[in-house]
Amino acid sequence: MNSINMNVFPDADEATGCGFNYNEWDKRPELITATEAVIVLNGTVQGLPTVDLICVDEQGNKHVMMITGRLLKAVVDVAFSGQQGSTK
């Protein structure tokens, strides 16, 4: 997947007001904590980087979320741009 929906808000209150109140989600998964980031410089078929985020839940189970370097850069660029609203 090379795209992700990004919702950008000026503060936590605005995000919560738009439904991003994770404590209120009916099917909220257990809280997990990111413990490591594994950067694979040639992680995609095209030889582009990927980032694997290693997370641990409250029972000690490990979970992995992989994101491409390009997608991560796009998220970071939006985070530092000051833009608000939804982007694709």
CYANA upper distance limits for C-alpha pairs under 8 A (distance plus 0.5 A):
  2 ASN  CA     68 THR  CA      8.00
  2 ASN  CA     70 ARG  CA      8.44
  2 ASN  CA     71 LEU  CA      6.95
  3 SER  CA     71 LEU  CA      7.25
  3 SER  CA     88 LYS  CA      7.50
  4 ILE  CA     71 LEU  CA      8.07
  4 ILE  CA     88 LYS  CA      6.74
  5 ASN  CA     86 SER  CA      7.71
  5 ASN  CA     87 THR  CA      6.58
  5 ASN  CA     88 LYS  CA      5.41
  6 MET  CA     75 VAL  CA      7.93
  6 MET  CA     86 SER  CA      6.18
  6 MET  CA     87 THR  CA      5.75
  6 MET  CA     88 LYS  CA      6.79
  7 ASN  CA     84 GLN  CA      8.10
  7 ASN  CA     85 GLY  CA      6.35
  7 ASN  CA     86 SER  CA      4.97
  7 ASN  CA     87 THR  CA      7.02
  8 VAL  CA     15 ALA  CA      8.40
  8 VAL  CA     78 VAL  CA      8.50
  8 VAL  CA     79 ALA  CA      8.12
  8 VAL  CA     83 GLN  CA      7.41
  8 VAL  CA     84 GLN  CA      5.31
  8 VAL  CA     85 GLY  CA      5.63
  8 VAL  CA     86 SER  CA      6.64
  9 PHE  CA     14 GLU  CA      6.56
  9 PHE  CA     15 ALA  CA      6.23
  9 PHE  CA     84 GLN  CA      5.93
  9 PHE  CA     85 GLY  CA      6.99
 10 PRO  CA     14 GLU  CA      7.24
 10 PRO  CA     15 ALA  CA      8.47
 10 PRO  CA     84 GLN  CA      7.24
 11 ASP  CA     15 ALA  CA      7.07
 12 ALA  CA     16 THR  CA      6.55
 13 ASP  CA     17 GLY  CA      6.57
 14 GLU  CA     18 CYS  CA      6.87
 15 ALA  CA     19 GLY  CA      7.21
 15 ALA  CA     20 PHE  CA      5.90
 15 ALA  CA     21 ASN  CA      7.91
 16 THR  CA     20 PHE  CA      5.18
 16 THR  CA     21 ASN  CA      5.23
 17 GLY  CA     21 ASN  CA      8.23
 21 ASN  CA     25 TRP  CA      7.47
 22 TYR  CA     28 ARG  CA      7.33
 23 ASN  CA     28 ARG  CA      7.65
 24 GLU  CA     28 ARG  CA      8.17
 30 GLU  CA     57 ASP  CA      7.05
 30 GLU  CA     58 GLU  CA      7.50
 31 LEU  CA     57 ASP  CA      6.49
 31 LEU  CA     58 GLU  CA      7.21
 32 ILE  CA     55 CYS  CA      6.47
 32 ILE  CA     56 VAL  CA      5.83
 32 ILE  CA     57 ASP  CA      4.70
 32 ILE  CA     58 GLU  CA      7.16
 33 THR  CA     55 CYS  CA      5.67
 33 THR  CA     56 VAL  CA      5.88
 33 THR  CA     57 ASP  CA      6.92
 34 ALA  CA     53 LEU  CA      6.96
 34 ALA  CA     54 ILE  CA      6.24
 34 ALA  CA     55 CYS  CA      4.62
 34 ALA  CA     56 VAL  CA      7.06
 35 THR  CA     53 LEU  CA      8.13
 35 THR  CA     54 ILE  CA      6.30
 35 THR  CA     55 CYS  CA      5.98
 35 THR  CA     56 VAL  CA      7.45
 36 GLU  CA     53 LEU  CA      6.44
 36 GLU  CA     54 ILE  CA      5.53
 36 GLU  CA     55 CYS  CA      7.58
 37 ALA  CA     51 VAL  CA      6.97
 37 ALA  CA     52 ASP  CA      6.12
 37 ALA  CA     53 LEU  CA      5.14
 37 ALA  CA     54 ILE  CA      6.61
 38 VAL  CA     51 VAL  CA      6.12
 38 VAL  CA     52 ASP  CA      5.44
 38 VAL  CA     53 LEU  CA      6.95
 38 VAL  CA     54 ILE  CA      8.11
 39 ILE  CA     49 PRO  CA      7.48
 39 ILE  CA     50 THR  CA      6.40
 39 ILE  CA     51 VAL  CA      5.08
 39 ILE  CA     52 ASP  CA      6.91
 40 VAL  CA     49 PRO  CA      6.00
 40 VAL  CA     50 THR  CA      5.79
 40 VAL  CA     51 VAL  CA      6.80
 40 VAL  CA     52 ASP  CA      8.40
 41 LEU  CA     47 GLY  CA      7.93
 41 LEU  CA     48 LEU  CA      6.86
 41 LEU  CA     49 PRO  CA      4.72
 41 LEU  CA     50 THR  CA      7.06
 42 ASN  CA     46 GLN  CA      8.28
 42 ASN  CA     47 GLY  CA      4.79
 42 ASN  CA     48 LEU  CA      5.54
 42 ASN  CA     49 PRO  CA      5.60
 42 ASN  CA     50 THR  CA      7.85
 43 GLY  CA     47 GLY  CA      6.55
 43 GLY  CA     48 LEU  CA      6.32
 43 GLY  CA     49 PRO  CA      5.48
 43 GLY  CA     50 THR  CA      5.56
 44 THR  CA     48 LEU  CA      5.73
 44 THR  CA     49 PRO  CA      6.99
 44 THR  CA     50 THR  CA      7.34
 44 THR  CA     68 THR  CA      8.31
 48 LEU  CA     68 THR  CA      8.22
 48 LEU  CA     69 GLY  CA      7.67
 49 PRO  CA     68 THR  CA      6.65
 49 PRO  CA     69 GLY  CA      5.56
 49 PRO  CA     70 ARG  CA      8.20
 50 THR  CA     66 MET  CA      7.33
 50 THR  CA     67 ILE  CA      6.25
 50 THR  CA     68 THR  CA      4.67
 50 THR  CA     69 GLY  CA      5.43
 51 VAL  CA     66 MET  CA      6.17
 51 VAL  CA     67 ILE  CA      5.85
 51 VAL  CA     68 THR  CA      6.53
 51 VAL  CA     69 GLY  CA      6.83
 52 ASP  CA     64 VAL  CA      6.82
 52 ASP  CA     65 MET  CA      6.14
 52 ASP  CA     66 MET  CA      4.81
 52 ASP  CA     67 ILE  CA      6.96
 53 LEU  CA     64 VAL  CA      6.08
 53 LEU  CA     65 MET  CA      5.68
 53 LEU  CA     66 MET  CA      6.74
 54 ILE  CA     62 LYS  CA      7.32
 54 ILE  CA     63 HIS  CA      6.40
 54 ILE  CA     64 VAL  CA      5.28
 54 ILE  CA     65 MET  CA      7.29
 55 CYS  CA     62 LYS  CA      6.09
 55 CYS  CA     63 HIS  CA      5.55
 55 CYS  CA     64 VAL  CA      6.64
 55 CYS  CA     65 MET  CA      8.48
 56 VAL  CA     60 GLY  CA      6.04
 56 VAL  CA     61 ASN  CA      5.98
 56 VAL  CA     62 LYS  CA      5.04
 56 VAL  CA     63 HIS  CA      6.65
 57 ASP  CA     61 ASN  CA      5.95
 57 ASP  CA     62 LYS  CA      7.11
 57 ASP  CA     63 HIS  CA      8.23
 67 ILE  CA     71 LEU  CA      7.06
 67 ILE  CA     72 LEU  CA      6.98
 68 THR  CA     72 LEU  CA      6.66
 69 GLY  CA     73 LYS  CA      6.54
 70 ARG  CA     74 ALA  CA      6.78
 71 LEU  CA     75 VAL  CA      6.84
 72 LEU  CA     76 VAL  CA      6.72
 73 LYS  CA     77 ASP  CA      6.46
 74 ALA  CA     78 VAL  CA      6.79
 75 VAL  CA     79 ALA  CA      6.68
 76 VAL  CA     80 PHE  CA      6.77
 77 ASP  CA     81 SER  CA      6.51
 78 VAL  CA     82 GLY  CA      7.47
 78 VAL  CA     83 GLN  CA      7.02
 79 ALA  CA     83 GLN  CA      8.12
